[in-house]
Amino acid sequence: MRNCVYRKYVKDVILVLFMITKQHLEEAMYQAMAFAATQMPPDVRAALERALAEETEPLARQHLEVSLSNADLAANGEGLVCADTGFPLFFVKAGGETRIEGGFGSIQQCADRATARATAECLLRPTMVDPITRSNPGDNVGYGMPKVELVFDGDGDGLEVIAAPKGGGSEIFGTFYRMLFPADGVTGIKKFVMECIRDSCYAGKICPPAIIGIGVGGTADLCMTLAKKAALLRQVGSTNSDAALAELEAELTHAARSLGIGPMGARGINAVLAIHISTAVTHTAAMPVAFNAQCLVGRRWKAVLDGSGITTYTGDIA
């Protein structure tokens, strides 16, 4: 699965660097997307089960029970976790010694082929269309989709791929951005977040209980990216490493539970499963804030291609 590229001599130690082949990478991206479409991540399932234990309203409980039942059926090969497989997204992390056949530009090619294959096999619904003509290629592949984000971290030679077929409802009805005044402060952020939760959850538009990502700071595009990654790539309900942000997350979650909105917009207390906040430094005259929701099935799955050529798959992204 992996080919030797060359030998690098460092004094008396021989380091053998390997190359990840296109075939290996494409298969890993396909399998990660297939798992994401059919397997509910364990942290998401645990959060839904906690919500079910808390809800007392019959309709709210029924919504959660049906969602968990659908997940069980999908895990047994009977359909998908949710029929709306939405936007095909890949988040890729490479090490300093990672080598890929054809260079890093091959990642997009592999993502395109993996997405087209998953669509042809009915693991993804063909929902990507031209924004102007509305023409549908039928394979979810076109300019900008599937979306691939590549970052470098560490000095290893492996590759980590997280596939996230993000549901249309959570993206369409659960995306908000606002440029606040710095004087609005934390109070302004709280007001913005609570308004967004109310507007996106009250009719079940984002399929709540949702995982909410909040981005604060940066530029407009960076702020939105922070929000999306906070919603998609953090273990549900994990504690923020920043104590002040952890306190704000807890306060907002408590406030959301008092809105009277529950699963799928029914009466209840679980409009959200978790609120995750991420920040970046910004201009002294700016206070950008973004809100991005992930629906209750929380689809994402990780493939890890390690230095020995083995790929492992997991729903645990901690």
C-alpha positions as CSV (number, residue, x, y, z in Angstrom):
1,M,0.0,0.0,0.0
2,R,3.0,2.3,0.5
3,N,6.1,2.6,-1.6
4,C,9.6,3.5,-0.5
5,V,10.6,6.9,-1.9
6,Y,14.3,7.1,-1.0
7,R,16.8,6.5,1.8
8,K,18.1,9.5,3.8
9,Y,21.4,8.9,5.6
10,V,21.9,10.7,8.9
11,K,25.4,9.7,10.2
12,D,25.1,6.0,10.7
13,V,21.3,5.8,10.9
14,I,19.3,5.1,7.8
15,L,15.9,6.6,7.7
16,V,13.5,5.1,5.1
17,L,10.8,7.5,4.0
18,F,7.7,6.1,2.4
19,M,5.1,7.4,0.1
20,I,1.3,7.1,0.5
21,T,-0.1,6.0,-2.8
22,K,-3.1,7.5,-4.5
23,Q,-4.9,4.2,-4.3
24,H,-4.3,4.0,-0.6
25,L,-5.5,7.5,0.1
26,E,-8.6,7.3,-2.1
27,E,-9.6,4.1,-0.4
28,A,-9.1,5.7,3.0
29,M,-11.2,8.7,2.0
30,Y,-14.0,6.5,0.6
31,Q,-14.1,4.3,3.7
32,A,-14.1,7.3,6.1
33,M,-17.0,8.8,4.2
34,A,-18.9,5.5,4.1
35,F,-18.5,5.1,7.8
36,A,-19.6,8.6,8.4
37,A,-22.8,8.1,6.4
38,T,-23.7,4.8,8.2
39,Q,-22.2,4.9,11.7
40,M,-23.2,7.4,14.4
41,P,-20.0,8.6,16.3
42,P,-19.9,7.1,19.8
43,D,-19.7,10.5,21.5
44,V,-22.8,11.8,19.6
45,R,-24.8,8.7,20.5
46,A,-23.9,9.0,24.1
47,A,-25.0,12.6,24.1
48,L,-28.3,11.7,22.5
49,E,-28.9,9.0,25.0
50,R,-28.3,11.5,27.8
51,A,-30.8,13.8,26.2
52,L,-33.4,11.0,26.0
53,A,-32.9,10.3,29.7
54,E,-33.7,13.9,30.5
55,E,-36.6,14.6,28.2
56,T,-40.1,14.1,29.6
57,E,-42.2,15.4,26.7
58,P,-43.6,12.5,24.6
59,L,-42.9,14.1,21.2
60,A,-39.4,15.1,22.2
61,R,-38.6,11.5,23.4
62,Q,-40.1,10.0,20.2
63,H,-37.8,12.2,18.0
64,L,-34.8,11.0,19.9
65,E,-35.9,7.3,19.9
66,V,-36.5,7.4,16.2
67,S,-33.0,8.9,15.5
68,L,-31.3,6.3,17.7
69,S,-33.3,3.6,16.0
70,N,-32.3,4.8,12.6
71,A,-28.7,4.8,13.7
72,D,-29.0,1.2,14.8
73,L,-30.5,0.2,11.4
74,A,-27.8,2.0,9.5
75,A,-25.1,0.3,11.5
76,N,-26.6,-3.0,10.5
77,G,-26.5,-2.2,6.9
78,E,-30.1,-1.0,6.5
79,G,-29.9,2.5,5.1
80,L,-28.1,5.6,6.3
81,V,-27.9,7.4,9.6
82,C,-29.8,10.2,7.8
83,A,-31.0,10.4,4.2
84,D,-29.7,14.0,3.7
85,T,-26.0,13.5,3.4
86,G,-25.5,17.2,2.5
87,F,-22.1,18.6,1.8
88,P,-19.1,16.3,1.4
89,L,-16.2,17.7,3.5
90,F,-12.7,16.3,4.2
91,F,-10.4,17.6,6.9
92,V,-6.8,16.4,6.3
93,K,-3.8,16.6,8.6
94,A,-0.3,15.8,7.4
95,G,3.0,15.5,9.1
96,G,6.3,17.2,8.1
97,E,7.6,13.9,6.6
98,T,4.4,12.9,4.8
99,R,4.9,12.0,1.2
100,I,2.0,11.4,-1.2
101,E,2.2,10.0,-4.7
102,G,1.8,12.9,-7.1
103,G,2.3,15.5,-4.4
104,F,-0.3,17.1,-2.1
105,G,-2.3,18.1,-5.1
106,S,-3.4,14.5,-5.3
107,I,-5.5,14.8,-2.2
108,Q,-8.2,16.7,-4.0
109,Q,-8.1,14.2,-6.9
110,C,-8.5,11.3,-4.4
111,A,-11.3,13.2,-2.6
112,D,-13.2,13.7,-5.9
113,R,-12.9,10.0,-6.8
114,A,-13.9,8.8,-3.3
115,T,-16.9,11.1,-3.3
116,A,-18.1,10.1,-6.7
117,R,-17.7,6.4,-5.7
118,A,-19.6,6.9,-2.5
119,T,-22.4,8.7,-4.4
120,A,-22.6,6.0,-7.1
121,E,-23.0,3.4,-4.3
122,C,-25.8,5.5,-2.7
123,L,-23.8,6.3,0.5
124,L,-24.2,10.0,-0.4
125,R,-27.2,11.6,-2.0
126,P,-26.3,13.7,-5.1
127,T,-27.2,17.1,-3.7
128,M,-24.4,19.3,-5.1
129,V,-25.6,21.5,-7.9
130,D,-24.4,24.6,-9.8
131,P,-25.6,27.6,-7.8
132,I,-26.8,29.6,-10.9
133,T,-28.0,27.0,-13.4
134,R,-29.0,24.4,-10.7
135,S,-27.7,21.7,-13.0
136,N,-26.7,18.5,-11.1
137,P,-23.6,16.5,-12.1
138,G,-25.0,13.6,-10.2
139,D,-21.8,12.7,-8.4
140,N,-21.4,15.6,-5.8
141,V,-18.2,16.7,-7.6
142,G,-17.6,20.2,-8.9
143,Y,-15.7,23.3,-8.3
144,G,-15.2,23.6,-4.5
145,M,-16.8,20.3,-3.7
146,P,-15.9,18.0,-2.2
147,K,-14.2,20.5,0.1
148,V,-10.8,19.6,1.3
149,E,-8.9,21.4,4.0
150,L,-5.3,20.5,4.5
151,V,-3.2,21.5,7.6
152,F,0.3,20.4,8.7
153,D,1.0,19.3,12.2
154,G,4.0,17.6,13.8
155,D,6.9,15.8,12.0
156,G,5.4,12.4,11.4
157,D,5.0,10.7,8.0
158,G,1.3,9.7,8.3
159,L,-1.9,11.3,7.3
160,E,-5.2,11.9,9.1
161,V,-8.5,12.3,7.2
162,I,-11.8,13.2,8.8
163,A,-14.8,12.8,6.5
164,A,-17.9,14.9,7.4
165,P,-21.0,14.7,5.2
166,K,-22.6,17.8,6.7
167,G,-26.4,17.8,6.5
168,G,-28.0,20.4,4.3
169,G,-30.5,21.6,7.0
170,S,-27.9,22.4,9.6
171,E,-25.8,24.3,7.1
172,I,-28.6,26.2,5.4
173,F,-30.6,27.2,8.4
174,G,-27.8,27.1,11.0
175,T,-25.2,29.5,9.6
176,F,-25.0,33.1,10.9
177,Y,-22.4,35.8,10.9
178,R,-22.4,39.2,12.5
179,M,-19.7,41.9,12.9
180,L,-20.3,43.3,16.4
181,F,-18.8,46.4,17.9
182,P,-15.9,45.7,20.3
183,A,-18.0,47.6,22.9
184,D,-20.7,44.9,22.6
185,G,-18.3,42.6,24.5
186,V,-19.3,39.2,25.8
187,T,-22.8,40.3,26.4
188,G,-23.2,40.9,22.7
189,I,-21.8,37.5,21.9
190,K,-24.3,35.9,24.3
191,K,-27.2,37.7,22.7
192,F,-26.1,36.8,19.2
193,V,-25.7,33.1,20.1
194,M,-29.1,32.8,21.8
195,E,-30.9,34.6,19.0
196,C,-29.3,32.1,16.5
197,I,-30.3,29.1,18.6
198,R,-33.8,30.3,18.8
199,D,-34.1,31.2,15.1
200,S,-32.5,27.9,13.9
201,C,-34.1,25.4,16.4
202,Y,-37.6,26.6,17.0
203,A,-39.2,24.8,14.0
204,G,-36.6,22.0,14.0
205,K,-35.0,23.5,10.9
206,I,-31.4,22.3,11.8
207,C,-32.6,18.9,13.2
208,P,-31.9,19.6,16.9
209,P,-30.6,18.8,19.4
210,A,-27.7,20.3,17.5
211,I,-23.9,20.7,18.1
212,I,-23.2,24.4,17.9
213,G,-19.9,25.9,16.9
214,I,-19.1,29.5,17.7
215,G,-16.3,31.4,16.1
216,V,-15.1,34.7,17.6
217,G,-12.4,36.9,16.1
218,G,-10.2,36.7,13.0
219,T,-11.5,37.9,9.6
220,A,-15.0,37.1,8.4
221,D,-13.8,33.9,6.6
222,L,-11.6,32.8,9.5
223,C,-14.4,33.4,11.9
224,M,-16.8,31.2,9.9
225,T,-14.1,28.5,9.7
226,L,-13.6,28.5,13.4
227,A,-17.3,28.1,14.0
228,K,-17.6,25.2,11.5
229,K,-14.6,23.3,12.9
230,A,-15.8,23.8,16.4
231,A,-19.1,22.2,15.5
232,L,-17.6,19.3,13.4
233,L,-14.2,18.4,14.8
234,R,-14.5,18.6,18.6
235,Q,-15.6,15.7,20.8
236,V,-19.2,16.5,21.8
237,G,-19.3,18.2,25.2
238,S,-15.6,18.1,25.8
239,T,-14.3,20.8,28.1
240,N,-12.6,23.8,26.4
241,S,-8.9,24.1,27.3
242,D,-9.4,27.8,27.9
243,A,-11.1,28.3,31.3
244,A,-12.9,31.5,30.4
245,L,-14.3,29.9,27.2
246,A,-15.3,26.7,29.1
247,E,-17.3,28.9,31.5
248,L,-19.0,30.8,28.6
249,E,-19.9,27.5,26.9
250,A,-21.4,26.2,30.1
251,E,-23.4,29.4,30.6
252,L,-24.7,29.4,27.0
253,T,-25.7,25.7,27.2
254,H,-27.6,26.3,30.4
255,A,-29.4,29.3,28.8
256,A,-30.3,27.2,25.7
257,R,-31.9,24.6,28.0
258,S,-34.2,27.2,29.4
259,L,-35.7,28.2,26.0
260,G,-38.3,25.5,26.1
261,I,-37.1,24.1,22.7
262,G,-36.3,20.4,22.5
263,P,-35.5,17.7,19.9
264,M,-36.7,18.6,16.4
265,G,-38.2,21.8,17.7
266,A,-40.7,20.1,20.0
267,R,-41.2,21.2,23.6
268,G,-38.3,20.2,25.7
269,I,-34.9,21.2,27.1
270,N,-32.4,19.8,24.6
271,A,-32.2,22.2,21.7
272,V,-28.5,21.7,21.7
273,L,-26.2,18.8,22.6
274,A,-23.2,21.1,23.1
275,I,-21.8,24.5,22.4
276,H,-18.2,24.7,21.4
277,I,-16.4,28.1,21.1
278,S,-13.1,28.8,19.2
279,T,-11.3,32.1,19.0
280,A,-8.7,33.9,17.0
281,V,-7.0,37.3,17.4
282,T,-8.7,40.1,15.4
283,H,-8.5,43.8,14.6
284,T,-8.8,46.2,17.5
285,A,-11.8,47.8,15.8
286,A,-13.6,44.4,15.1
287,M,-15.7,41.8,16.9
288,P,-16.7,39.2,14.3
289,V,-18.9,36.4,15.6
290,A,-20.1,33.3,13.6
291,F,-22.5,30.5,14.4
292,N,-22.5,27.1,12.6
293,A,-24.7,24.1,13.5
294,Q,-24.2,20.4,13.1
295,C,-27.4,18.3,13.1
296,L,-28.1,15.7,15.8
297,V,-26.6,12.8,13.9
298,G,-23.2,14.5,14.0
299,R,-21.7,12.6,11.1
300,R,-17.9,12.4,10.9
301,W,-15.4,9.6,10.8
302,K,-11.6,9.5,10.9
303,A,-9.1,7.5,8.9
304,V,-5.5,7.4,10.1
305,L,-2.8,6.3,7.6
306,D,0.2,5.6,9.7
307,G,3.9,5.3,8.9
308,S,3.7,1.5,8.4
309,G,1.1,1.7,5.7
310,I,-1.9,0.6,7.9
311,T,-5.1,2.5,7.9
312,T,-7.3,2.6,11.0
313,Y,-10.8,4.0,11.2
314,T,-12.5,5.5,14.2
315,G,-15.5,7.6,15.2
316,D,-13.5,8.9,18.2
317,I,-11.8,12.2,17.3
318,A,-10.6,13.2,20.8
